[in-house]
């Protein structure tokens, strides 16, 4: 559409286009340029405010930036007498006529470009079929007839192009030149036999290098994508590499294999093993400990597999086992001293800092 101009004397707004069509979810730019007298009554004219609007009147517009339905989706970029309105994440309800208005430092000196720009937001629609094309390495006459097959059975149609409205994952399609059915094309089919594997196949230990591999049988060859359970895209390659895997990488992973005929998905669970960390010790009650009272020492850590705990009093073993709790049912003055805890599993161990227990007499 050719540019359009709204003019009044030396005042004007020129839109780059009066009709704009955009796809739902995309971003659109609507642009205009404007002009005004540089001086009025011996004084310089300055633009103080620019507004894009769809609602209100030319003299009392409602700025798009103040409307909740456009919140966070509109931007104005205005300089050198040119102003661009950018709308992101387009919605069908954004279809409307957009106008630009500028206000100067002169009383009653403002201007609106009418009729404006009509924006039409459309949902992107694709043909509801898949098109197969039969190719030959030979130059064939235009009137050549073809034979199409679905799973060894002849399908209707003798043209070079074959349209599929539905595709079953088990279906295989191929073609041949009519009269030369003994020399068919290679079949095309959706991804199948999807498999996922991890290397090394033994236990995965934090800090090691780990590779997840996805493979499938498909023609045309499938594109492979790796996701984590929360749908975070990790890789658009068949392999997903962790150069130094961390405990936070544990979780369920999905590989998707996709070609024009279909999609297949398979998952695998990654369980990263690691030695104890984030060790903490505490004493309850935390207030003054009085002889004869019940006192509990607690040791906890983060580990995979779960850690075993050992409580020591000045290098004398008090407790060893999966529970990190040591209890004095009736503490005595003889229990006064320095304690510490050790957390360990097959991948390592860690000692806590010293914990001094001072027992007061009744």
Residue frames relative to the residue before (quaternion, step in Angstrom):
aa qw qx qy qz dx dy dz
X 1.0000 0.0000 0.0000 0.0000 0.00 0.00 0.00
X 0.4712 -0.6838 0.4798 0.2832 3.59 -0.91 0.94
X 0.6056 -0.5469 0.4184 0.3989 3.59 -1.19 0.51
X 0.1833 -0.7727 0.5979 0.1089 3.55 -1.18 0.59
X 0.2010 -0.7968 0.5653 0.0711 3.55 -1.05 0.83
X 0.1521 -0.7365 0.6523 0.0941 3.51 -1.11 0.84
X 0.0103 -0.8476 0.5249 -0.0775 3.59 -0.42 1.25
X 0.0734 0.7501 -0.6565 0.0315 3.52 -1.17 0.74
X 0.8036 -0.0978 0.0249 0.5866 3.57 -0.21 1.25
X 0.7758 -0.2531 0.2286 0.5308 3.54 -0.72 -1.11
X 0.5656 0.5769 -0.3822 0.4484 3.58 1.28 0.16
X 0.1585 0.8049 -0.5575 0.1274 3.61 -0.87 0.89
X 0.1060 -0.7285 0.6699 0.0957 3.52 -1.35 0.51
X 0.0838 -0.7975 0.5973 0.0175 3.58 -0.78 1.03
X 0.2129 -0.7806 0.5775 0.1089 3.58 -0.68 1.12
X 0.5434 -0.6274 0.4497 0.3299 3.56 -1.01 0.81
X 0.7802 -0.0558 0.0584 0.6202 3.56 1.10 -0.78
X 0.3660 -0.7372 0.5234 0.2205 3.57 -1.10 0.65
X 0.7467 0.2728 -0.1720 0.5817 3.60 1.27 -0.27
X 0.0371 0.7915 -0.6069 0.0615 3.58 -0.73 1.08
X 0.0917 -0.7730 0.6265 0.0401 3.57 -0.92 0.96
X 0.0313 0.8050 -0.5887 0.0671 3.58 -0.84 1.00
X 0.5099 -0.6627 0.4750 0.2742 3.54 -1.28 0.53
X 0.5740 -0.5962 0.4484 0.3376 3.55 -1.05 0.85
X 0.7849 0.2963 -0.2443 0.4863 3.55 -0.92 1.00
X 0.6345 0.5279 -0.3321 0.4565 3.59 1.23 -0.33
X 0.4623 -0.6390 0.5308 0.3102 3.56 -1.37 -0.19
X 0.1143 -0.8022 0.5847 0.0388 3.56 -0.97 0.87
X 0.2052 -0.7484 0.6175 0.1287 3.55 -1.20 0.66
X 0.0808 -0.7612 0.6429 0.0274 3.56 -0.91 0.99
X 0.0715 -0.8481 0.5240 -0.0311 3.56 -0.54 1.19
X 0.0184 0.7718 -0.6356 -0.0040 3.52 -1.23 0.60
X 0.2278 -0.7081 0.6379 0.1995 3.51 -1.37 0.22
X 0.1190 -0.8057 0.5783 0.0487 3.59 -1.11 0.54
X 0.1076 -0.7831 0.6086 0.0693 3.53 -1.27 0.44
X 0.0190 -0.7713 0.6358 -0.0226 3.53 -1.31 0.48
X 0.6309 -0.5251 0.3861 0.4210 3.62 -1.18 0.37
X 0.4571 -0.7086 0.4630 0.2731 3.58 -0.82 0.95
X 0.7892 0.0960 -0.0595 0.6037 3.59 1.17 -0.58
X 0.0612 -0.7673 0.6378 0.0266 3.52 -1.10 0.78
X 0.8413 -0.0489 -0.0226 0.5379 3.54 -0.74 1.17
X 0.7431 -0.4622 0.2165 0.4329 3.53 0.91 1.04
X 0.6893 0.4380 -0.2853 0.5016 3.59 1.25 0.10
X 0.5556 -0.6260 0.4362 0.3303 3.58 -1.08 0.80
X 0.3181 -0.7271 0.5783 0.1888 3.54 -1.14 0.76
X 0.0450 -0.7993 0.5992 -0.0073 3.57 -0.90 0.97
X 0.3831 -0.6947 0.5570 0.2458 3.57 -1.06 0.80
X 0.1912 -0.8164 0.5403 0.0701 3.57 -0.71 1.12
X 0.8154 0.0544 0.0043 0.5763 3.58 1.11 -0.58
X 0.0961 -0.7656 0.6329 0.0634 3.56 -1.12 0.75
X 0.0722 -0.8085 0.5836 -0.0229 3.56 -0.97 0.92
X 0.1323 -0.7186 0.6736 0.1110 3.53 -1.18 0.74
X 0.0709 0.8225 -0.5582 0.0827 3.58 -0.88 0.84
X 0.2161 -0.7348 0.6234 0.1572 3.50 -1.40 0.34
X 0.7494 0.3335 -0.1759 0.5442 3.56 1.21 -0.52
X 0.6529 0.4570 -0.3926 0.4590 3.52 -1.26 0.49
X 0.5458 -0.5950 0.4698 0.3570 3.54 -1.28 -0.34
X 0.6920 -0.4622 0.3396 0.4383 3.55 -1.29 0.17
X 0.7301 0.4043 -0.2323 0.4995 3.59 1.10 -0.67
X 0.7814 0.1761 -0.1075 0.5889 3.60 1.21 -0.36
X 0.0452 0.8518 -0.5192 0.0540 3.60 0.54 1.17
X 0.3678 -0.6773 0.5849 0.2529 3.55 -1.35 0.38
X 0.3904 -0.7493 0.4898 0.2151 3.58 -0.42 1.27
X 0.5262 -0.6503 0.4490 0.3140 3.59 -0.88 0.98
X 0.6403 0.5619 -0.3274 0.4088 3.59 1.02 -0.79
X 0.6801 0.4748 -0.2926 0.4759 3.60 1.20 -0.37
X 0.6065 0.5724 -0.3493 0.4272 3.59 1.27 -0.16
X 0.5066 -0.6993 0.4213 0.2772 3.56 -0.74 1.12
X 0.6559 0.5334 -0.3297 0.4201 3.61 0.98 -0.73
X 0.7028 0.4072 -0.2664 0.5190 3.59 1.25 -0.27
X 0.3573 0.7799 -0.4636 0.2217 3.59 1.31 -0.06
X 0.8451 0.1301 -0.1290 0.5022 3.55 -0.82 1.07
X 0.6920 0.4901 -0.2748 0.4533 3.60 1.24 -0.02
X 0.7301 0.3930 -0.2428 0.5035 3.62 1.21 -0.21
X 0.0271 -0.7683 0.6394 0.0071 3.52 -1.21 0.71
X 0.2080 -0.7346 0.6292 0.1456 3.55 -1.19 0.66
X 0.0182 -0.7621 0.6469 0.0218 3.55 -1.04 0.81
X 0.0751 0.8255 -0.5438 0.1313 3.54 -0.18 1.33
X 0.2860 0.7232 -0.5945 0.2044 3.56 -0.85 1.04
X 0.8426 0.1458 -0.1319 0.5014 3.54 -1.24 0.63
X 0.6610 -0.5514 0.2919 0.4169 3.56 0.95 1.01
X 0.6042 0.4670 -0.3849 0.5184 3.55 1.15 0.73
X 0.0369 -0.8097 0.5856 -0.0026 3.58 -0.91 0.87
X 0.1280 -0.7940 0.5933 0.0352 3.56 -0.89 1.03
X 0.2093 -0.7410 0.6286 0.1093 3.53 -0.95 0.99
X 0.0852 -0.7863 0.6115 0.0240 3.58 -0.80 1.06
X 0.0479 -0.7740 0.6314 0.0013 3.57 -0.83 1.05
X 0.1520 -0.8024 0.5739 0.0611 3.58 -0.71 1.09
X 0.8161 0.2257 -0.1856 0.4986 3.55 -1.34 0.30
X 0.0163 -0.8686 0.4951 -0.0061 3.55 0.86 1.02
X 0.1773 -0.7574 0.6229 0.0829 3.53 -1.15 0.82
X 0.6191 -0.5475 0.4004 0.3958 3.55 -1.19 0.46
X 0.6348 0.5411 -0.3245 0.4460 3.59 1.14 -0.64
X 0.5555 0.5987 -0.3993 0.4166 3.61 1.25 -0.12
X 0.4599 0.6673 -0.4586 0.3646 3.59 1.25 -0.15
X 0.3353 0.7168 -0.5349 0.2959 3.58 -0.57 1.17
X 0.4996 -0.5961 0.5144 0.3612 3.54 -1.37 -0.07
X 0.1745 -0.8034 0.5671 0.0495 3.56 -0.69 1.17
X 0.0823 -0.7979 0.5970 0.0130 3.55 -0.91 0.99
X 0.2938 -0.7387 0.5843 0.1628 3.52 -1.26 0.58
X 0.0355 -0.7866 0.6163 -0.0111 3.56 -1.02 0.88
X 0.0599 -0.7833 0.6166 0.0522 3.57 -1.04 0.77
X 0.2194 -0.7707 0.5936 0.0749 3.53 -1.11 0.84
X 0.2255 -0.7944 0.5550 0.1004 3.57 -0.87 1.00
X 0.6517 -0.5212 0.3914 0.3879 3.54 -1.37 -0.02
X 0.5789 0.5686 -0.3826 0.4419 3.58 1.26 0.09
X 0.5334 -0.6399 0.4475 0.3253 3.56 -0.93 0.87
X 0.8470 0.0521 -0.1021 0.5190 3.54 -0.90 1.08
X 0.5547 0.5820 -0.4095 0.4311 3.58 1.19 0.46
X 0.3552 0.6809 -0.5536 0.3222 3.54 -0.01 1.39
X 0.1391 -0.8160 0.5598 0.0378 3.54 -1.14 0.48
X 0.1543 -0.7697 0.6163 0.0631 3.57 -1.11 0.85
X 0.3464 -0.7383 0.5434 0.1990 3.55 -0.91 0.95
X 0.0398 0.7955 -0.6008 0.0676 3.59 -0.46 1.20
X 0.5343 -0.0900 -0.8372 -0.0745 1.61 -2.21 1.20
X 0.5894 -0.5997 0.3803 0.3851 3.66 1.13 -0.16
X 0.5510 -0.5908 0.4845 0.3355 3.55 -1.36 -0.35
X 0.2621 -0.7645 0.5706 0.1459 3.58 -0.83 0.99
X 0.1383 -0.7912 0.5943 0.0412 3.56 -0.65 1.19
X 0.0849 -0.7752 0.6253 0.0284 3.56 -0.90 1.00
X 0.1475 -0.7912 0.5909 0.0553 3.58 -0.65 1.15
X 0.0821 -0.8209 0.5650 -0.0119 3.55 -0.69 1.13
X 0.4442 -0.6340 0.5572 0.3004 3.54 -1.27 0.50
X 0.4249 -0.7126 0.4943 0.2594 3.57 -0.78 1.02
X 0.0415 -0.8124 0.5812 -0.0214 3.56 -0.62 1.12
X 0.1944 -0.7833 0.5847 0.0820 3.53 -0.89 0.99
X 0.6255 -0.5270 0.3877 0.4250 3.60 -1.10 0.47
X 0.4255 -0.7361 0.4667 0.2436 3.61 -0.84 0.94
X 0.6690 0.4439 -0.3390 0.4904 3.58 0.87 0.89
X 0.3709 -0.6639 0.5940 0.2625 3.51 -1.40 0.21
X 0.2320 -0.7879 0.5581 0.1175 3.57 -0.88 0.93
X 0.1554 -0.7610 0.6259 0.0704 3.55 -0.86 1.06
X 0.1496 -0.7848 0.5978 0.0667 3.57 -1.05 0.79
X 0.3003 -0.7507 0.5650 0.1644 3.56 -0.89 0.96
X 0.1085 -0.8142 0.5700 0.0179 3.59 -0.58 1.19
X 0.1035 -0.7728 0.6224 0.0681 3.55 -1.20 0.58
X 0.4799 -0.6623 0.4920 0.2984 3.57 -1.10 0.69
X 0.6478 0.4782 -0.3151 0.5024 3.59 1.29 -0.19
X 0.4745 -0.6254 0.5302 0.3203 3.55 -1.23 0.52
X 0.1081 -0.8337 0.5412 0.0176 3.58 -0.44 1.23
X 0.5777 -0.5739 0.4410 0.3774 3.59 -1.16 0.53
X 0.6271 -0.5690 0.3835 0.3687 3.57 -1.16 0.60
X 0.7166 0.4614 -0.2599 0.4540 3.60 1.05 -0.70
X 0.3204 0.7711 -0.4969 0.2362 3.62 1.24 0.23
X 0.2546 -0.7528 0.5893 0.1455 3.57 -1.03 0.85
X 0.2215 -0.7806 0.5775 0.0902 3.54 -1.15 0.72
X 0.2585 -0.7178 0.6200 0.1833 3.52 -1.34 0.36
X 0.1591 -0.7912 0.5867 0.0663 3.57 -0.86 1.01
X 0.1468 -0.7930 0.5890 0.0524 3.55 -1.07 0.82
X 0.0944 -0.7351 0.6672 0.0748 3.51 -1.20 0.73
X 0.8377 -0.1237 0.0505 0.5296 3.59 -0.55 1.19
X 0.7436 -0.4313 0.1981 0.4709 3.57 0.81 1.12
X 0.6533 0.4832 -0.3188 0.4880 3.60 1.25 -0.12
X 0.5044 -0.6461 0.4756 0.3195 3.57 -1.00 0.82
X 0.2092 -0.7592 0.6062 0.1118 3.54 -1.06 0.84
X 0.6021 -0.5728 0.4100 0.3759 3.55 -1.20 0.48
X 0.6607 0.5098 -0.3850 0.3942 3.54 -1.15 0.68
X 0.1003 -0.8047 0.5846 0.0267 3.54 -0.95 0.94
X 0.5024 0.6575 -0.4259 0.3660 3.58 1.25 0.21
X 0.6650 -0.5121 0.3718 0.3966 3.53 -1.32 0.26
X 0.7378 0.3633 -0.1971 0.5338 3.56 1.17 -0.64
X 0.1002 -0.7885 0.6066 0.0195 3.55 -1.02 0.87
X 0.2004 -0.8116 0.5429 0.0798 3.57 -0.68 1.13
X 0.1504 -0.7781 0.6074 0.0550 3.55 -0.97 0.98
X 0.2382 -0.7738 0.5701 0.1396 3.57 -0.79 0.99
X 0.7749 0.0707 -0.0609 0.6251 3.58 1.16 -0.55
X 0.1283 -0.7827 0.6063 0.0575 3.55 -1.13 0.71
X 0.2425 -0.7382 0.6124 0.1456 3.54 -0.90 0.97
X 0.5697 -0.6302 0.4033 0.3400 3.58 -0.98 0.84
X 0.6759 0.4911 -0.2986 0.4614 3.59 1.14 -0.51
X 0.5349 0.6610 -0.3968 0.3457 3.60 1.24 -0.28
X 0.0944 -0.7478 0.6552 0.0518 3.53 -1.24 0.73
X 0.1169 -0.8050 0.5811 0.0253 3.58 -0.84 1.00
X 0.1357 0.7687 -0.6223 0.0593 3.54 -1.09 0.73
X 0.2738 -0.7715 0.5597 0.1289 3.55 -1.25 0.38
X 0.0866 -0.7607 0.6390 0.0746 3.52 -1.38 0.21
X 0.5175 -0.5883 0.5049 0.3622 3.54 -1.27 0.37
X 0.5122 -0.6553 0.4507 0.3242 3.56 -0.84 0.94
X 0.7483 0.3053 -0.2746 0.5210 3.53 -0.80 1.09
X 0.7469 0.2685 -0.1803 0.5810 3.58 1.30 -0.25
X 0.1220 0.8498 -0.5011 0.1091 3.55 1.05 0.85
X 0.5954 0.5832 -0.3617 0.4177 3.59 1.19 -0.35
X 0.7269 0.3507 -0.2198 0.5480 3.57 1.28 -0.13
X 0.0466 0.8461 -0.5285 0.0523 3.58 0.57 1.14
X 0.5954 -0.5443 0.4525 0.3801 3.52 -1.34 0.21
X 0.5953 -0.4931 0.4565 0.4406 3.55 -1.30 0.02
X 0.4940 -0.6719 0.4519 0.3166 3.61 -0.96 0.73
X 0.2389 -0.7198 0.6253 0.1841 3.54 -1.26 0.48
X 0.0868 0.7974 -0.5875 0.1067 3.57 -1.04 0.80
X 0.6017 -0.5718 0.4344 0.3498 3.53 -1.30 0.50
X 0.6625 -0.5085 0.3562 0.4191 3.62 -1.20 0.40
X 0.0573 0.7704 -0.6326 0.0558 3.56 -1.04 0.86
X 0.7836 0.3070 -0.2455 0.4811 3.55 -1.35 0.13
X 0.1819 0.8056 -0.5373 0.1710 3.56 0.99 0.86
X 0.0256 0.8016 -0.5961 0.0391 3.57 -0.87 0.94
X 0.1478 -0.7620 0.6239 0.0909 3.55 -1.19 0.62
X 0.0178 -0.8011 0.5978 -0.0220 3.56 -1.03 0.79
X 0.2475 -0.7525 0.5925 0.1462 3.54 -1.28 0.42
X 0.0769 -0.7773 0.6237 0.0296 3.54 -1.09 0.80
X 0.4693 -0.2413 -0.8358 0.1515 1.56 -1.56 1.97
X 0.5268 -0.6593 0.4452 0.2992 3.55 -1.17 0.59
X 0.5615 0.5846 -0.3910 0.4359 3.60 1.28 -0.22
X 0.7617 -0.3297 0.2504 0.4983 3.58 -1.27 -0.21
X 0.3505 -0.7308 0.5542 0.1898 3.55 -1.04 0.86
X 0.1271 -0.8149 0.5650 0.0226 3.56 -0.61 1.19
X 0.5824 -0.6044 0.4205 0.3446 3.56 -0.98 0.90
X 0.7691 0.3308 -0.2703 0.4755 3.54 -0.99 0.95
X 0.6178 0.5548 -0.3516 0.4323 3.59 1.21 -0.32
X 0.5114 -0.6125 0.5038 0.3308 3.54 -1.34 0.27
X 0.0206 -0.8100 0.5837 -0.0531 3.57 -0.77 1.08
X 0.0986 -0.7926 0.6006 0.0380 3.57 -1.01 0.85
X 0.1755 -0.7447 0.6360 0.1007 3.55 -0.94 0.98
X 0.0946 -0.8120 0.5759 0.0122 3.58 -0.83 1.00
X 0.1352 -0.7757 0.6153 0.0372 3.53 -0.99 0.97
X 0.0551 0.7990 -0.5967 0.0499 3.60 -0.87 0.90
X 0.0157 -0.7936 0.6080 -0.0168 3.54 -1.18 0.58
X 0.3809 -0.6618 0.5892 0.2641 3.51 -1.38 0.25
X 0.2498 0.7641 -0.5544 0.2155 3.59 -0.56 1.14
X 0.0118 -0.7689 0.6388 0.0245 3.53 -1.25 0.53
X 0.3992 -0.2666 -0.8381 0.2590 1.54 -1.11 2.25
X 0.6945 -0.4867 0.3251 0.4184 3.54 -1.24 0.52
X 0.4466 -0.7106 0.4851 0.2454 3.54 -1.02 0.86
X 0.3621 -0.6532 0.6108 0.2628 3.50 -1.33 0.42
X 0.2228 -0.7991 0.5504 0.0940 3.56 -0.86 1.00
X 0.0543 -0.7924 0.6075 -0.0117 3.55 -1.01 0.89
X 0.2261 -0.7734 0.5813 0.1136 3.56 -0.99 0.92
X 0.0347 -0.7766 0.6290 -0.0077 3.55 -1.01 0.95
X 0.3528 -0.6549 0.6016 0.2910 3.53 -1.32 0.31
X 0.7467 -0.4481 0.2422 0.4277 3.57 -1.26 0.38
X 0.6936 0.4643 -0.2853 0.4710 3.60 1.04 -0.70
X 0.5617 -0.6476 0.3444 0.3828 3.58 1.33 0.44
X 0.3659 0.7157 -0.5073 0.3107 3.59 1.21 0.43
X 0.3735 -0.7249 0.5351 0.2205 3.59 -0.78 1.06
X 0.1439 -0.8240 0.5463 0.0427 3.58 -0.70 1.09
X 0.8109 -0.0803 0.0941 0.5719 3.60 0.96 -0.77
X 0.2512 -0.7430 0.5992 0.1606 3.54 -1.19 0.64
X 0.5624 0.5600 -0.3847 0.4714 3.54 1.22 0.62
X 0.6316 -0.5426 0.3787 0.4040 3.62 -1.19 0.37
X 0.7561 0.3250 -0.1897 0.5354 3.59 1.16 -0.56
X 0.1543 -0.7455 0.6431 0.0824 3.52 -1.16 0.80
X 0.1225 -0.8359 0.5348 0.0137 3.58 -0.47 1.25
X 0.1170 -0.7304 0.6693 0.0705 3.54 -1.07 0.90
X 0.2820 -0.7837 0.5254 0.1740 3.61 -0.39 1.14
X 0.7725 0.0006 0.0004 0.6350 3.59 1.18 -0.60
X 0.1830 -0.8407 0.5004 0.0964 3.56 0.21 1.30
X 0.2284 -0.7826 0.5713 0.0950 3.56 -1.08 0.84
X 0.6659 -0.5043 0.3635 0.4125 3.56 -1.26 0.40
X 0.6284 0.5507 -0.3323 0.4375 3.58 1.11 -0.67
X 0.6046 0.5632 -0.3543 0.4379 3.60 1.26 -0.26
X 0.4369 0.6805 -0.4733 0.3493 3.62 1.23 -0.05
X 0.4688 0.6733 -0.4878 0.2983 3.57 -1.07 0.66
X 0.6118 -0.5482 0.4332 0.3708 3.52 -1.37 -0.13
X 0.1264 -0.7922 0.5963 0.0297 3.55 -0.89 1.02
X 0.1933 -0.7799 0.5900 0.0790 3.53 -1.13 0.80
X 0.1324 -0.7447 0.6458 0.1040 3.53 -1.12 0.75
X 0.1348 -0.7753 0.6143 0.0587 3.54 -0.96 0.94
X 0.1340 -0.7605 0.6322 0.0636 3.56 -0.92 1.00
X 0.0420 0.8283 -0.5510 0.0924 3.57 -0.69 1.07
X 0.0702 0.7351 -0.6743 -0.0014 3.51 -1.18 0.75
X 0.7660 -0.3911 0.2353 0.4527 3.60 -1.25 -0.06
X 0.7051 0.4802 -0.2621 0.4511 3.59 1.19 -0.44
X 0.8158 -0.1857 0.1157 0.5354 3.59 1.17 -0.19
X 0.3529 -0.7132 0.5770 0.1841 3.50 -1.44 0.05
X 0.0376 -0.7738 0.6320 0.0205 3.54 -1.14 0.71
X 0.1172 -0.8089 0.5757 0.0233 3.58 -0.99 0.86
X 0.0107 0.7774 -0.6288 0.0125 3.55 -1.11 0.76
X 0.2463 -0.7909 0.5489 0.1119 3.57 -1.08 0.75
X 0.0519 -0.7654 0.6377 0.0702 3.53 -1.36 0.26
X 0.3677 -0.7297 0.5409 0.1992 3.55 -1.17 0.67
X 0.1543 -0.7744 0.6100 0.0663 3.56 -0.90 1.01
X 0.0565 -0.7942 0.6047 -0.0187 3.56 -0.73 1.15
X 0.1632 -0.8198 0.5459 0.0579 3.57 -0.22 1.30
X 0.2627 -0.7650 0.5727 0.1336 3.57 -0.80 1.08
X 0.0734 0.8046 -0.5847 0.0729 3.58 -1.05 0.73
X 0.5483 -0.6191 0.4475 0.3403 3.59 -1.17 0.59
X 0.6874 -0.4834 0.3308 0.4295 3.60 -1.22 0.29
X 0.0722 0.7617 -0.6417 0.0530 3.53 -1.16 0.75
X 0.7783 0.3121 -0.2561 0.4809 3.55 -1.34 0.18
X 0.1784 0.8117 -0.5293 0.1711 3.57 0.96 0.95
X 0.0374 0.7912 -0.6091 0.0403 3.57 -0.96 0.88
X 0.1365 -0.7694 0.6193 0.0768 3.57 -1.18 0.67
X 0.0130 -0.7928 0.6092 -0.0117 3.54 -1.16 0.65
X 0.2442 -0.7452 0.6023 0.1496 3.54 -1.30 0.41
X 0.0645 -0.7916 0.6076 0.0067 3.55 -1.00 0.88
X 0.4729 -0.2421 -0.8373 0.1293 1.55 -1.59 1.94
X 0.5137 -0.6596 0.4594 0.2999 3.55 -1.18 0.57
X 0.5733 0.5787 -0.3799 0.4383 3.58 1.28 -0.23
X 0.7769 -0.3194 0.2471 0.4831 3.57 -1.29 -0.20
X 0.3009 -0.7593 0.5560 0.1543 3.57 -0.92 0.99
X 0.1456 -0.8066 0.5720 0.0308 3.55 -0.69 1.17
X 0.5982 -0.5882 0.4206 0.3454 3.56 -1.04 0.87
X 0.7771 0.3154 -0.2599 0.4786 3.56 -0.93 1.00
X 0.6011 0.5733 -0.3622 0.4228 3.58 1.22 -0.26
X 0.5103 -0.6146 0.5037 0.3288 3.56 -1.34 0.26
X 0.0209 -0.8052 0.5911 -0.0439 3.58 -0.77 1.05
X 0.1251 -0.7974 0.5891 0.0393 3.56 -0.98 0.90
X 0.1787 -0.7438 0.6362 0.0999 3.55 -0.97 0.96
X 0.0828 -0.8127 0.5767 0.0083 3.59 -0.81 1.01
X 0.0760 -0.7740 0.6285 0.0073 3.54 -0.98 0.96
X 0.0611 0.8026 -0.5897 0.0661 3.60 -0.85 0.95
X 0.0151 0.7888 -0.6139 0.0258 3.54 -1.21 0.54
X 0.4232 -0.6447 0.5666 0.2902 3.52 -1.39 0.18
X 0.2152 0.7768 -0.5608 0.1892 3.60 -0.63 1.10
X 0.0461 -0.7724 0.6322 0.0396 3.54 -1.27 0.52
X 0.4191 -0.2879 -0.8233 0.2521 1.55 -1.04 2.28
X 0.7272 -0.4325 0.2982 0.4418 3.55 -1.31 0.29
X 0.4656 -0.7139 0.4659 0.2378 3.54 -1.03 0.88
X 0.3360 -0.6445 0.6321 0.2686 3.49 -1.43 0.23
X 0.2545 -0.7858 0.5521 0.1136 3.56 -1.08 0.74
X 0.0848 -0.7625 0.6392 0.0529 3.52 -1.19 0.68
X 0.1923 -0.7611 0.6106 0.1044 3.56 -0.88 1.01
X 0.1065 -0.7885 0.6051 0.0269 3.53 -0.99 0.96
X 0.1312 -0.7139 0.6742 0.1361 3.49 -1.30 0.55
X 0.8191 -0.2043 0.0885 0.5287 3.52 -0.42 1.32
X 0.7435 -0.4516 0.1760 0.4608 3.53 0.87 1.24
X 0.5658 0.5381 -0.4108 0.4708 3.59 1.23 0.28
X 0.4092 -0.7331 0.4901 0.2345 3.59 -0.70 1.09
X 0.1769 -0.7938 0.5774 0.0729 3.54 -0.88 1.04
X 0.8076 -0.0247 0.0972 0.5811 3.56 0.96 -0.91
X 0.0367 0.7789 -0.6260 0.0125 3.57 -1.08 0.73
X 0.4609 0.6703 -0.4870 0.3180 3.57 -0.79 1.01
X 0.7216 -0.4619 0.3019 0.4182 3.58 -1.30 0.00
X 0.6565 0.4739 -0.3200 0.4920 3.58 1.21 -0.36
X 0.3090 -0.7871 0.5097 0.1589 3.56 -0.82 0.97
X 0.5649 0.6213 -0.3649 0.4022 3.58 1.24 0.32
X 0.0455 -0.7659 0.6412 0.0125 3.55 -0.98 0.96
X 0.1107 -0.8382 0.5340 0.0063 3.56 -0.71 1.12
X 0.2187 -0.7055 0.6601 0.1367 3.49 -1.19 0.83
X 0.2921 -0.7727 0.5313 0.1881 3.62 -0.48 1.11
X 0.7759 -0.0089 0.0088 0.6307 3.58 1.16 -0.63
X 0.1965 -0.8356 0.5037 0.0972 3.55 0.16 1.29
X 0.1675 -0.7858 0.5899 0.0805 3.55 -1.11 0.75
X 0.6873 -0.4782 0.3442 0.4248 3.54 -1.28 0.22
X 0.5946 0.5760 -0.3616 0.4288 3.59 1.17 -0.51
X 0.6287 0.5434 -0.3301 0.4478 3.59 1.23 -0.42
X 0.4362 0.6888 -0.4641 0.3462 3.56 1.28 -0.08
X 0.4672 0.6804 -0.4784 0.2998 3.60 -0.95 0.87
X 0.6074 -0.5588 0.4388 0.3553 3.53 -1.38 -0.20
X 0.0964 -0.7996 0.5927 -0.0063 3.55 -0.84 1.09
X 0.0536 0.7705 -0.6347 -0.0244 3.55 -1.26 0.42
X 0.3331 -0.7431 0.5566 0.1644 3.55 -1.28 0.46
X 0.1711 -0.7522 0.6258 0.1149 3.55 -1.18 0.66
X 0.1375 -0.7637 0.6279 0.0595 3.55 -1.00 0.97
X 0.1099 0.8189 -0.5530 0.1072 3.59 -0.76 0.98
X 0.0106 0.7335 -0.6782 -0.0438 3.49 -1.35 0.52
X 0.7684 -0.3911 0.2288 0.4518 3.60 -1.23 -0.05
X 0.7023 0.4759 -0.2687 0.4560 3.59 1.21 -0.38
X 0.8071 -0.2002 0.1173 0.5429 3.59 1.20 -0.08
X 0.2458 -0.7561 0.5853 0.1587 3.53 -1.33 -0.01
X 0.0886 -0.7748 0.6243 0.0449 3.52 -1.31 0.40
X 0.2726 -0.7590 0.5726 0.1471 3.57 -1.05 0.84
X 0.4490 -0.6698 0.5193 0.2831 3.54 -1.12 0.66
X 0.5760 -0.5124 0.4758 0.4233 3.53 -1.32 0.02
X 0.6283 -0.5561 0.3871 0.3823 3.58 -1.24 0.39
X 0.1645 -0.7623 0.6219 0.0713 3.53 -1.13 0.80
X 0.1850 -0.8089 0.5510 0.0887 3.60 -0.47 1.18
X 0.1594 -0.7759 0.6075 0.0594 3.56 -0.84 1.07
X 0.0787 -0.7912 0.6065 -0.0004 3.56 -0.67 1.18
X 0.1578 -0.8121 0.5595 0.0501 3.58 -0.49 1.21
X 0.2403 -0.7808 0.5662 0.1100 3.57 -0.72 1.12
X 0.4771 -0.6518 0.5087 0.2977 3.55 -1.10 0.72
X 0.5710 -0.5907 0.4408 0.3614 3.55 -1.17 0.56
